[in-house]
Amino acid sequence: MSDTVRPASGSPAETIAGPRPAAPAGRLPLLDVLRGAAILGTLMTNVWIFAAPGAEWGILEGGADGSSLRRLFSEPSLPLAAESVFRFLADGKFLAMLTMLFGVGLAIQFGSAARRGQPWPGRYPRRALFLFAEGTLHFVLVFAWDVLMGYAVTALLVAWLLTRTERFRRVVMWTAASLHLAFMSLVTLGAAASSGSGGGDGPDRSVVDLYADGGYPDQILFRLSNAGVLRMEPVLSFGLLVFLFLLGVRLFRAGAFGPDATGRRLRARLLGWGLGLGLPLNLAVSLAGPDFFLLSRYVAAPVLALGYLGLIGVLTDRLRGGGPLTTGLTSVGRTALSCYVTQNVLCALASYGIGLGLAARLDGSGPWWVMGMWAVTCLLLMAGSTLWLRRFSTGPLEAVQKWALRR
């Protein structure tokens, strides 16, 4: 087939790699730390979905506006300040980081196939389709705002793009970014123009009752009945997914995650530019109000995510001795798929009526219990994954995936 690469002397694989130095063949410890931080960071955003009235559906009907930095000017208080800063630091940033790291993982698998002289994409589409199946089960059984399905579809496209030239990928990358920015800008302008025209009365009471007191089969049926709406995020942000995947590929091939001087220099640049541009940009769109939510989450947040990559990388370089936090993040990163699903299961059982029902019991009591639930979940995941890896080489869901793909 014309889109299959069999690495050899003068092959497309060499063309794609270009003149850059080869990436380290061994495992890069920093990637595990970053992946662990991204997994736990996404929960900093998702935990508010579990705790909100109407949960997964409630954020579509006004539940996402729970806290804004802008409100601090008219309603200053310590609880609101804590919640606002917590959300500001997390929303969209760690998701963008996780997306870039998924592109890094794709580049690593491509490089591994090239070193072994194996065709590409080879069996990778099977892996992507299995990931899509895992995401589908996760969406139906656990959490409506699953990211795995969108990643699987994007990975199929980017896996093919890795067989193309660097110039072609660069054109696709920036075209996707431009179209995404234009689309988000147009939708934001439309939202701002129609602001105040009605709506926004909060989540439907029947949906609130469903998650507070309804049965588990009823919640599954609700997700299936509203799958078209609940699965719109990866469709609307597909251009961003493609851009971030390819950006992850470029960062990896440039050596941004290596332990050498090149890697440290690139991480310092990411820290400076990402925080220098990302913080004021995110502050501006956050203070602009809820009409700019899409620009905040899907345009400004990825810029700050680059700063987070650099910041975590620089801190990891300086804390070479490790420690409990580094060990915990590394363990979560090595069992990322298992931890991603487990954290959502734990929060669902803690928040919904099928479990402890904390969302209904503690409704209106302030943000502290939500942040506490995030902290406890993170500690459980770091401790549990560390203990698991003392006996097993991969996480449980990773092991199931490997077993299924071998067959």
Number of C-alpha atoms within 10 A of each C-alpha: 4 5 13 15 23 19 19 14 8 8 12 18 25 14 13 18 18 13 8 10 10 13 18 14 10 6 10 13 15 22 20 22 23 26 26 27 25 29 25 27 22 20 24 25 21 22 21 24 24 26 26 23 27 28 28 23 25 20 19 16 16 17 22 18 15 14 20 21 20 17 16 15 10 7 11 12 11 10 11 19 18 15 20 20 13 16 19 23 19 22 20 25 29 29 23 26 29 25 26 29 25 22 28 24 17 22 24 19 16 22 22 13 19 19 13 11 14 18 17 23 21 14 11 18 18 13 17 20 16 17 21 19 15 19 24 18 14 20 22 17 17 23 26 23 19 23 21 21 24 20 22 22 19 20 25 18 12 24 23 15 18 24 22 18 16 16 10 12 19 15 11 18 21 17 15 20 20 15 13 22 17 12 15 21 16 12 15 18 14 12 17 14 11 11 12 9 8 7 9 12 9 17 19 14 11 11 19 21 15 21 27 23 15 16 13 17 9 12 19 16 13 16 21 15 11 12 14 9 12 19 18 13 13 20 11 14 19 19 22 25 29 27 26 25 28 29 20 24 22 20 19 22 23 18 22 25 25 22 15 10 11 14 21 19 15 20 27 19 17 24 24 16 17 21 22 14 16 24 18 13 18 23 15 14 21 22 16 15 16 21 20 20 19 19 20 26 20 22 25 24 27 25 23 30 27 25 26 25 27 28 20 17 27 20 10 17 16 10 11 9 8 13 9 11 12 21 18 25 28 25 28 32 28 24 28 25 19 19 27 22 18 16 20 20 16 17 26 25 16 18 27 28 21 17 15 15 18 21 26 20 13 14 13 8 10 12 20 12 15 23 17 11 19 23 15 12 21 23 15 16 25 26 17 15 27 21 13 16 16 10 8 12 12 19 21 17 17 16 15 12 16 13 10 11 13 7 5
